[in-house]
Amino acid sequence: MWFDRSFTGLTINQHRDLNMFMFCLRALMRSAFAIAIVTVPSHLISKHIIDRCIYSSDIAIKLQSFAGTELENNSVLADYHGYFQLTKLAAINSFASKHPGSVEYVYKLRRKKFSIEKLHLPPGFDDSQNKKTPSTGCGSSTKHLLEF
């Protein structure tokens, strides 16, 4: 689907046509053992229509760029360009899809390479945690650690 710059939204017929296209494409791809990639600009289409597109697909991902956000200047995320979120995974020939849970992925763009990595944030250390005094095992209030 191509939209011009004066695009204001989908009408009811176009919404129905988009849903029918997604369902027919999914049926065609399953019978042909092929893969199709459909990109949908989420900022141009309403959330209800996006949810219907996700529902009618087998696998859905969402790319969220760091550009223009407060995460753009974060030193921990400086090597990456945005979040890669698994919205829906296929549940073909199974009862339920295996969703990885709260695992976060980030993506990195290079000249000819698009790489996806797990996000491993360093643990936050606080100075007050490092300066704790050791306590004895039985809760004694003596100044010596080992007293017989």
ZAMAR-504089 format. One line per 3 residues: number of its first residue (from 1); for each residue x, y, z of N, C-alpha, C, O. Coordinates in steps of 0.001 Angstrom, whole numbers. Layout:
<roros>
NUM = X,Y,Z,X,Y,Z,X,Y,Z,X,Y,Z | ...
</roros>
This chain:
<roros>
1 = 833,-1168,0,0,0,0,882,1237,0,1831,1331,778 | 577,2155,-847,1323,3403,-901,391,4526,-494,-756,4576,-937 | 867,5410,330,73,6543,775,790,7818,370,2018,7900,387
4 = -16,8813,3,593,10093,-328,745,10934,942,371,10496,2029 | 1285,12118,801,1555,12964,1963,268,13499,2602,281,13894,3768 | -821,13515,1867,-2075,14014,2427,-2870,12903,3104,-4069,13060,3334
7 = -2223,11778,3428,-2893,10641,4056,-3352,11016,5459,-2558,11481,6276 | -4636,10811,5734,-5175,11152,7049,-5654,9939,7815,-5967,10062,8999 | -5726,8791,7204,-6190,7593,7900,-6899,6665,6937,-7210,7039,5806
10 = -7147,5463,7392,-7822,4477,6565,-9328,4596,6729,-9827,4824,7831 | -10046,4440,5627,-11497,4375,5716,-11892,2959,6115,-11036,2081,6225 | -13177,2737,6329,-13644,1417,6760,-13367,372,5690,-12968,-747,6014
13 = -13570,712,4426,-13299,-249,3347,-11812,-560,3246,-11438,-1713,3031 | -10965,442,3395,-9527,204,3345,-9076,-619,4544,-8173,-1448,4424 | -9694,-397,5695,-9377,-1182,6886,-9734,-2644,6653,-8950,-3530,6994
16 = -10893,-2910,6085,-11317,-4271,5778,-10402,-4883,4713,-10056,-6062,4795 | -10014,-4093,3725,-9119,-4592,2677,-7743,-4942,3241,-7142,-5935,2831 | -7242,-4141,4170,-5947,-4420,4784,-5994,-5717,5579,-5065,-6522,5505
19 = -7072,-5930,6344,-7218,-7182,7092,-7314,-8379,6157,-6688,-9411,6403 | -8089,-8250,5093,-8238,-9347,4133,-6907,-9641,3444,-6565,-10801,3217 | -6163,-8598,3116,-4852,-8786,2497,-3916,-9553,3425,-3215,-10465,2987
22 = -3902,-9185,4707,-3019,-9862,5659,-3390,-11332,5827,-2506,-12187,5864 | -4680,-11639,5929,-5098,-13030,6079,-4801,-13847,4827,-4346,-14987,4924 | -5056,-13272,3649,-4770,-13989,2397,-3271,-14181,2201,-2836,-15234,1736
25 = -2489,-13180,2551,-1037,-13305,2439,-517,-14391,3367,360,-15164,2982 | -1045,-14461,4582,-617,-15495,5521,-973,-16886,4999,-162,-17807,5100 | -2161,-17050,4451,-2560,-18347,3895,-1697,-18717,2699,-1315,-19877,2544
28 = -1393,-17754,1864,-552,-18004,694,865,-18385,1105,1451,-19297,521 | 1415,-17711,2087,2776,-18008,2533,2866,-19378,3201,3878,-20063,3058 | 1837,-19784,3920,1858,-21111,4546,1765,-22218,3511,2395,-23264,3665
31 = 993,-22001,2466,869,-23046,1448,2089,-23102,544,2359,-24143,-54 | 2826,-22014,432,3998,-21976,-446,5293,-22203,314,6358,-22236,-302 | 5240,-22362,1646,6431,-22494,2481,7405,-21350,2212,8596,-21561,1982
34 = 6871,-20149,2247,7661,-18953,1967,7519,-17971,3129,6742,-18186,4060 | 8277,-16907,3046,8271,-15858,4063,7968,-14528,3380,8498,-14237,2308 | 7127,-13740,3998,6855,-12385,3522,7088,-11423,4676,6733,-11710,5820
37 = 7677,-10301,4372,7910,-9267,5376,7061,-8062,4999,7173,-7528,3896 | 6216,-7644,5926,5343,-6492,5716,5714,-5449,6757,5709,-5736,7955 | 6032,-4256,6316,6336,-3172,7248,5146,-2227,7301,4553,-1892,6276
40 = 4811,-1805,8507,3671,-917,8713,4151,276,9531,4660,94,10636 | 4000,1489,9014,4399,2667,9800,3383,2918,10908,2263,3355,10641 | 3764,2646,12132,2815,2719,13244,2400,4146,13586,1370,4342,14231
43 = 3163,5132,13177,2792,6513,13479,1731,7054,12519,1167,8120,12766 | 1449,6331,11422,447,6778,10459,-899,6077,10614,-1913,6579,10130 | -921,4933,11278,-2132,4118,11354,-2533,3991,12818,-1680,3970,13705
46 = -3838,3905,13064,-4335,3843,14442,-3939,2536,15119,-3631,1544,14459 | -3953,2556,16444,-3530,1394,17229,-4434,193,16993,-3957,-941,16994 | -5722,416,16791,-6651,-687,16545,-6278,-1440,15260,-6314,-2670,15229
49 = -5929,-719,14231,-5561,-1351,12960,-4219,-2062,13094,-4032,-3139,12527 | -3284,-1475,13835,-1999,-2132,14090,-2218,-3434,14848,-1594,-4447,14534 | -3107,-3416,15851,-3407,-4634,16613,-4009,-5714,15726,-3714,-6896,15904
52 = -4845,-5326,14777,-5425,-6308,13846,-4342,-6880,12926,-4373,-8069,12608 | -3401,-6064,12502,-2295,-6559,11666,-1426,-7532,12455,-988,-8549,11915 | -1173,-7231,13722,-388,-8135,14569,-1141,-9437,14777,-544,-10513,14745
55 = -2449,-9348,14989,-3262,-10548,15196,-3258,-11446,13957,-3250,-12671,14080 | -3264,-10852,12779,-3334,-11643,11551,-1963,-12085,11048,-1871,-12702,9986 | -909,-11786,11778,425,-12229,11371,898,-13361,12273,363,-13559,13364
58 = 1896,-14097,11816,2470,-15172,12622,3519,-14640,13590,3558,-15037,14755 | 4356,-13752,13110,5420,-13171,13927,5370,-11657,13745,5252,-11165,12623 | 5458,-10927,14843,5455,-9469,14771,6575,-8927,15647,6768,-9369,16780
61 = 7303,-7968,15107,8368,-7304,15856,8127,-5801,15818,7397,-5293,14967 | 8750,-5110,16746,8650,-3659,16795,10046,-3092,16988,10775,-3513,17886 | 10411,-2152,16156,11686,-1454,16283,11415,-71,16861,10597,681,16332
64 = 12097,256,17937,11937,1554,18581,13298,2233,18620,14201,1791,19330 | 13436,3290,17868,14713,3979,17745,14996,4843,18968,14080,5354,19613 | 16287,4997,19275,16714,5881,20352,16788,7333,19889,16851,8240,20719
67 = 16780,7565,18589,16929,8912,18051,15756,9788,18490,14595,9405,18349 | 16070,10941,19010,15056,11878,19447,14500,11598,20827,13535,12242,21238 | 15078,10654,21556,14619,10358,22915,15746,10641,23896,16863,10965,23493
70 = 15449,10517,25187,16482,10738,26206,17504,9614,26226,18596,9788,26767 | 17174,8458,25644,18112,7336,25608,19217,7526,24565,20200,6785,24560 | 19058,8507,23693,20051,8766,22649,21410,9142,23239,22444,8795,22670
73 = 21421,9836,24357,22668,10293,24975,23115,9413,26128,24051,9772,26842 | 22478,8279,26327,22841,7359,27401,24160,6676,27050,24294,6116,25963 | 25124,6716,27950,26452,6163,27655,26436,4641,27577,27254,4059,26864
76 = 25527,3984,28291,25451,2523,28259,24927,2041,26910,25354,998,26413 | 24008,2791,26321,23384,2404,25058,24009,3110,23858,23391,3160,22795 | 25201,3651,23998,25815,4439,22929,26128,3607,21689,26125,4138,20579
79 = 26399,2311,21858,26743,1468,20716,25525,1023,19921,25667,521,18806 | 24340,1196,20473,23129,662,19855,22263,1783,19299,22409,2947,19672 | 21354,1408,18397,20501,2398,17752,19042,2330,18188,18275,3250,17905
82 = 18639,1250,18878,17255,1180,19330,16908,-162,19925,17723,-1083,19956 | 15657,-254,20406,15145,-1503,20966,14534,-2362,19865,13925,-1852,18925 | 14708,-3665,19999,14088,-4664,19136,13150,-5463,20027,13605,-6208,20894
85 = 11839,-5314,19820,10867,-5955,20705,10103,-7033,19951,9590,-6799,18857 | 10034,-8213,20548,9233,-9304,19997,7798,-9105,20465,7493,-9287,21644 | 6924,-8734,19545,5535,-8492,19898,4732,-9779,19879,3895,-10005,20753
88 = 4983,-10629,18883,4242,-11885,18755,5143,-12918,18104,5847,-12625,17138 | 5116,-14135,18644,5845,-15254,18059,4855,-16277,17532,3730,-16367,18023 | 5266,-17042,16543,4382,-18018,15907,4053,-19158,16856,4895,-19602,17637
91 = 2814,-19622,16772,2367,-20779,17552,1885,-21866,16593,856,-22497,16834 | 2617,-22081,15520,2240,-23071,14515,2586,-24458,15036,3696,-24683,15517 | 1636,-25391,14942,1781,-26782,15386,2128,-26885,16869,2861,-27791,17266
94 = 1625,-25990,17674,1835,-26045,19120,631,-25416,19812,-187,-24750,19176 | 533,-25634,21112,-579,-25068,21867,-390,-23583,22132,-1341,-22805,22060 | 812,-23202,22431,1095,-21801,22731,2500,-21470,22252,3369,-22338,22164
97 = 2699,-20204,21947,4026,-19790,21500,4948,-19635,22697,4504,-19327,23803 | 6217,-19848,22467,7214,-19669,23522,7688,-18226,23470,8384,-17817,22540 | 7309,-17480,24458,7723,-16086,24526,8859,-15979,25528,8753,-16520,26628
100 = 9948,-15296,25177,11115,-15269,26055,10914,-14503,27356,11823,-14481,28186 | 9785,-13888,27562,9560,-13169,28813,10069,-11749,28748,9785,-11023,27796 | 10815,-11355,29749,11254,-9965,29843,12662,-9749,29292,13370,-8850,29746
103 = 13068,-10545,28339,14379,-10360,27728,14299,-9162,26782,13392,-9076,25954 | 15241,-8254,26908,15267,-7078,26051,16376,-7228,25018,17489,-7655,25325 | 16042,-6868,23803,16997,-6907,22709,17215,-5491,22200,16322,-4647,22266
106 = 18403,-5248,21696,18732,-3981,21065,19304,-4275,19688,19830,-5360,19438 | 19196,-3303,18807,19763,-3496,17475,20823,-2446,17201,20834,-1353,17767 | 21714,-2840,16298,22851,-2011,15923,22897,-1970,14400,22819,-3013,13750
109 = 23022,-800,13840,23111,-643,12392,24533,-293,11997,25162,587,12584 | 25018,-988,11006,26304,-648,10406,26059,-459,8923,24907,-429,8490 | 27107,-331,8141,26915,-80,6714,26046,-1129,6037,25029,-799,5427
112 = 26441,-2372,6143,25700,-3444,5478,25268,-4520,6458,25025,-5659,6059 | 25169,-4176,7728,24869,-5188,8732,23847,-4654,9732,23969,-3542,10246 | 22857,-5468,9985,21843,-5193,11003,21958,-6294,12031,21578,-7433,11758
115 = 22475,-5981,13213,22687,-7023,14218,21780,-6787,15423,21538,-5654,15839 | 21286,-7908,15971,20404,-7891,17132,21128,-8585,18273,21659,-9681,18098 | 21153,-7953,19441,21854,-8502,20598,20971,-8395,21829,20092,-7537,21912
118 = 21224,-9290,22793,20561,-9164,24084,21151,-7970,24814,22351,-7705,24730 | 20308,-7263,25519,20757,-6104,26271,21263,-6564,27631,20500,-7093,28439 | 22543,-6361,27877,23174,-6693,29153,23630,-5392,29792,24669,-4843,29425
121 = 22857,-4903,30742,23236,-3676,31433,24164,-4001,32590,23962,-5004,33275 | 25169,-3183,32822,26050,-3429,33973,25292,-3181,35264,24404,-2328,35303 | 25626,-3912,36327,24931,-3697,37603,25281,-2336,38181,26400,-1848,38024
124 = 24324,-1741,38841,24550,-425,39445,25177,-573,40815,24573,-1146,41722 | 26376,-62,40968,27057,-126,42253,26883,1195,42974,26925,2267,42370 | 26689,1096,44263,26546,2282,45095,27684,2293,46109,28062,1241,46625
127 = 28229,3462,46398,29353,3550,47338,28948,3128,48745,29769,2581,49481 | 27718,3368,49126,27296,3016,50482,27238,1504,50671,27388,1027,51796 | 27028,746,49611,27011,-710,49717,28414,-1262,49937,28572,-2280,50610
130 = 29412,-627,49395,30787,-1115,49515,31388,-817,50887,32351,-1478,51276 | 30860,146,51630,31441,554,52903,30757,-92,54103,30934,390,55221 | 29996,-1144,53924,29328,-1810,55038,30363,-2512,55912,31328,-3093,55415
133 = 30144,-2445,57211,31041,-3135,58136,30583,-4571,58287,29381,-4831,58325 | 31509,-5504,58372,31115,-6902,58516,30494,-7147,59880,30917,-6575,60884 | 29497,-7996,59897,28852,-8339,61165,29192,-9772,61517,29557,-10572,60655
136 = 29065,-10080,62792,29382,-11436,63238,28218,-12364,62953,27096,-11929,62695 | 28514,-13647,63007,27520,-14640,62651,26377,-14759,63628,25247,-14987,63196 | 26606,-14617,64932,25556,-14831,65933,24971,-13529,66447,24144,-13556,67358
139 = 25354,-12430,65916,24789,-11158,66321,25419,-10577,67562,24768,-9798,68259 | 26618,-10906,67862,27302,-10373,69034,27661,-8917,68788,27895,-8510,67650 | 27702,-8150,69838,28025,-6734,69692,29460,-6427,70091,29778,-5276,70387
142 = 30333,-7428,70106,31725,-7190,70474,32480,-6617,69295,32032,-6704,68152 | 33641,-6023,69584,34437,-5412,68539,35333,-6409,67837,35822,-6127,66743 | 35562,-7560,68429,36414,-8567,67816,35567,-9498,66962,34481,-9906,67373
145 = 36057,-9833,65782,35296,-10715,64901,35288,-12148,65415,34267,-12831,65340 | 36422,-12603,65935,36504,-13961,66469,36814,-13882,67956,37892,-13436,68349 | 35899,-14302,68756,36101,-14266,70191,35687,-15610,70770,34583,-16093,70521
148 = 36588,-16211,71548,36310,-17537,72119,36001,-17450,73574,35743,-18471,74212
</roros>
